[in-house]
Amino acid sequence: MLQLSGILGVVVVALGMVLTPGPNMIYLVSRSITQGRRAGIVSLGGVAVGFMIYLVAANLGLSVIFIAVPELYAAIKLAGAAYLLWLAWKALKPGGVSVFTPEDVPHDSPRRLFMMGLMTNLLNPKIAVMYLSLIPQFVNPKSGHVLLQGLVLGTIQIVVSIGVNFVIVLGAGAIAVFLTRRPSWLKAQRYMMGTVLGALAVTLALDTSGPA
């Protein structure tokens, strides 16, 4: 049975990752602002499928490799921490750009929007780090079936991420206008996200546990 601490831990990690500017958010916000909410929702469907592919792959195959080669697991975990630190620096550095000032993108068909959302997620290093390094930290072998725990925790992450992204898609235009008129709020958004990412990176780098 899953522990409450593990569930809450995944929720916190999922919120910290989804609220941090990255390829997924930038793509969804850009589509929603330039092509409308419907385009953003179609793109979000592709992102959701990408999450599911990562969830199944990570739980059915990659965990076996990490148990067999723990050094690989440690290397990926450190790489994940380094990537999170890089994202934190991008958010905190002077002159950093907020995700709500996206670049213009051309209009595309629903099919292309879906596939672009899927590929944006599959090629997003932040998502790979989350499934390979972060979520496994909350799996407790003493609490029962490890595979089932991984699938449930990953599903919780997907629900949180898709829910937050859905709200962002619906409100992207209004949020962009609101923040553009309030430069200090843009700075606050960047600093908050940078701090969350930095804390996650340090926690991940200092963690000495092995693969679940």
C-alpha positions in Angstrom: 0.0 0.0 0.0 1.3 3.5 -0.9 2.4 5.7 2.0 0.9 9.2 2.3 4.4 10.7 2.4 5.1 9.1 -1.0 1.9 10.4 -2.5 2.5 13.9 -1.2 6.1 13.8 -2.3 5.1 13.0 -5.9 2.4 15.8 -5.8 5.0 18.3 -4.7 7.5 17.2 -7.3 4.9 17.2 -10.0 3.8 20.7 -9.1 7.3 22.0 -8.9 8.1 20.6 -12.4 4.9 21.5 -14.2 4.9 25.1 -12.9 8.5 25.6 -14.0 9.1 27.0 -17.5 10.1 24.2 -19.8 9.5 22.9 -23.4 6.0 21.6 -22.6 4.7 24.8 -20.9 6.3 27.1 -23.5 4.8 25.1 -26.4 1.3 24.9 -24.8 1.3 28.6 -23.9 2.5 29.6 -27.4 -0.2 27.5 -29.0 -2.9 28.8 -26.7 -2.0 32.5 -27.2 -1.4 32.4 -31.0 -4.0 29.8 -32.2 -6.6 29.6 -29.4 -7.6 27.5 -26.5 -8.7 24.6 -28.7 -5.3 24.3 -30.2 -3.8 24.3 -26.7 -6.1 21.5 -25.6 -5.3 19.4 -28.6 -1.6 19.9 -28.0 -2.1 19.0 -24.3 -3.6 15.7 -25.5 -0.3 14.8 -27.2 1.6 15.8 -24.0 -0.6 13.5 -22.0 0.1 10.5 -24.3 3.8 11.3 -23.9 3.5 11.1 -20.1 1.8 7.7 -20.5 4.6 6.3 -22.7 7.2 7.4 -20.2 5.2 5.9 -17.3 4.9 2.5 -18.9 8.5 2.4 -20.2 10.0 3.5 -16.9 8.1 1.0 -14.8 8.3 -2.0 -17.2 11.9 -1.9 -18.4 14.2 0.8 -17.2 14.0 0.0 -13.5 15.3 -3.5 -14.2 18.4 -2.0 -16.0 19.0 0.3 -13.0 18.9 -2.5 -10.5 21.4 -4.5 -12.6 23.7 -1.5 -13.1 23.3 0.8 -10.1 26.1 3.0 -11.4 24.0 4.0 -14.3 21.2 4.9 -11.9 23.5 7.1 -9.9 24.8 8.8 -13.1 21.3 9.6 -14.3 20.3 10.9 -10.9 23.3 13.3 -10.9 22.6 14.3 -14.5 19.0 15.0 -13.4 20.2 17.2 -10.6 22.5 19.1 -12.9 19.7 19.7 -15.4 17.4 21.0 -12.6 20.2 23.4 -11.5 20.5 24.6 -15.1 16.8 25.3 -15.3 17.0 27.1 -12.0 19.8 29.2 -13.3 17.9 30.1 -16.4 15.0 31.3 -14.3 17.1 33.2 -11.8 19.8 34.7 -13.9 19.6 38.5 -14.7 17.6 39.1 -17.8 15.8 35.7 -17.6 12.6 35.4 -19.7 9.3 34.3 -18.3 7.4 31.5 -20.0 4.5 33.9 -20.5 6.4 35.9 -23.1 6.4 33.1 -25.8 7.7 33.2 -29.3 5.2 33.4 -32.2 4.4 30.1 -33.9 2.6 29.2 -37.1 -0.9 27.8 -37.2 -1.1 24.0 -37.6 -3.7 21.3 -38.1 -5.1 19.4 -35.1 -3.1 16.3 -36.0 0.1 18.2 -36.2 -0.7 20.0 -32.9 -1.2 16.6 -31.2 2.0 15.1 -32.6 4.0 18.2 -31.8 2.7 18.0 -28.2 3.6 14.3 -28.1 7.1 14.9 -29.4 7.7 17.9 -27.3 7.0 15.8 -24.2 9.0 12.7 -25.3 12.0 14.9 -26.1 11.7 16.9 -22.9 14.7 16.0 -20.6 12.9 17.3 -17.6 10.2 14.6 -18.0 12.8 11.9 -18.4 14.5 13.1 -15.3 11.3 13.0 -13.4 10.4 9.4 -14.3 13.9 8.0 -14.1 15.2 9.8 -11.0 12.6 11.6 -9.0 9.4 9.5 -8.8 11.3 6.3 -8.0 12.5 7.9 -4.8 9.0 7.7 -3.4 8.5 4.0 -4.1 8.9 1.9 -1.0 9.7 -1.8 -1.6 8.4 -2.7 1.9 5.0 -1.3 1.0 4.0 -4.0 -1.5 4.2 -4.5 -5.3 6.9 -2.1 -6.6 5.5 -2.1 -10.2 2.0 -1.2 -9.0 3.4 1.6 -6.8 5.3 3.0 -9.7 2.3 3.0 -12.0 0.0 4.6 -9.3 2.6 7.3 -8.4 3.2 8.0 -12.1 -0.5 8.3 -12.7 -0.8 10.8 -9.8 1.9 12.9 -11.5 0.1 12.8 -14.8 -3.2 13.9 -13.2 -1.4 16.8 -11.5 0.6 17.9 -14.5 -2.3 17.6 -17.0 -4.7 19.4 -14.6 -2.3 22.3 -14.1 -1.4 22.5 -17.8 -5.2 22.5 -18.6 -5.7 25.5 -16.4 -2.7 27.3 -18.0 -4.0 26.6 -21.5 -7.4 28.0 -20.6 -5.9 31.1 -19.0 -2.7 31.6 -21.0 -3.9 34.7 -22.9 -5.2 36.5 -19.8 -2.2 35.5 -17.7 0.2 36.8 -20.4 -1.5 40.2 -20.6 -1.7 40.4 -16.8 2.0 39.6 -16.2 3.2 41.8 -19.1 1.6 44.8 -17.4 3.2 43.9 -14.1 7.0 43.3 -14.6 7.5 42.8 -10.9 5.1 39.8 -11.0 7.1 38.3 -13.8 10.2 38.5 -11.7 8.5 36.9 -8.8 7.3 34.1 -10.9 10.8 33.4 -12.2 12.4 33.6 -8.8 9.8 31.3 -7.2 10.3 28.7 -9.9 14.0 29.0 -9.8 14.1 28.5 -6.1 11.9 25.4 -6.2 14.0 23.8 -9.0 17.2 24.6 -7.1 15.9 22.9 -3.9 14.8 19.8 -5.9 18.3 19.6 -7.5 20.1 19.8 -4.2 17.8 17.2 -2.6 18.3 14.8 -5.6 22.1 15.3 -5.6 22.4 14.5 -1.9 20.1 11.5 -1.9 22.0 8.3 -1.5 19.2 5.7 -1.9 19.4 3.2 -4.7 16.8 2.3 -7.4 13.5 1.1 -6.1 
